[in-house]
């Protein structure tokens, strides 16, 4: 079994030549490789946003405990799945 690394780049952007070539080597045609790369991009951006908002919510939750607010006063973002 061969494992392949598919680089996504910074902030979910993908390196066109590297990413598309890896997907084509897996047997996808040009159209399906591009469509899959776009889906990977959207997925990585979604989870980067989720990690950031969760981190901020946890920081606010920790700060609110010292302000007399009840624990968990800050709502955590819903899971998109």
PyMOL commands that set and color helices and strands:
alter all, ss='L'
color gray80, all
select helices_A, chain A and resi 10-12+16-25+30-67
alter helices_A, ss='H'
color red, helices_A
deselect
rebuild
show_as cartoon
